[in-house]
């Protein structure tokens, strides 16, 4: 699954005040809605998103990209 997307959505869930199972449902439900996952499997679109993210950020870790995009 696209780890960078999971981290972004988890942070968005926390900003919305979601915790525990509700936060996980928000994260994985959103990834399914946008087509990054189908059930528990990553789709070709999800893999492409991950590759594009790695290319655009220079192969950096997801948390570094998140801190630049969503400062606390």
Beta strands, then each sheet from edge to edge (+ up, - down):
strand 1: 37-38
strand 2: 41-42
sheet 1: 1+ 2-
end
